[in-house]
Amino acid sequence: MPSLRIKRVYEPPAPDDGVRILVDRLWPRGLRKDAAALDYWCKDIAPSPELRKWFDHREDRFDEFKQRYRLELKSNPALAEFRKLTKGKATLLYAAHDEKINHAVVLAEYMRALNAKKR
């Protein structure tokens, strides 16, 4: 059974992270590539630039953002490859300050729901 976690990319790597995947379209500010300890950088699984700019990490837009991002994910050609990367233990990394209101939360929920349907 796959294990999918999320955490800020600025947190130090941990032995139980599994595959470390950055899911941001833009590289995190102030972070050296070697410090990130990434296995993959999946830019194309992130929200479109238009959606990201519209959302602007505003709490009042989060419910609408979730709906729009899920629609993007349904037709995202990068999803098939991303599913392969997250088959085992994986940690989705993001740079946003808010741990509850960000696209990685939505992506993790979406992937868990997909995996539950495939059982």
Secondary structure, DSSP 8 states (H G I E B T S, - for coil): --EEEEEETTS---GGG-EEEE--SS--TT--HHHH--SEE-GGGS--HHHHHHHTT-GGGHHHHHHHHHHHHHT-TTHHHHHHHTSSEEEEEE--S-SSSSHHHHHHHHHHHHHHHT-
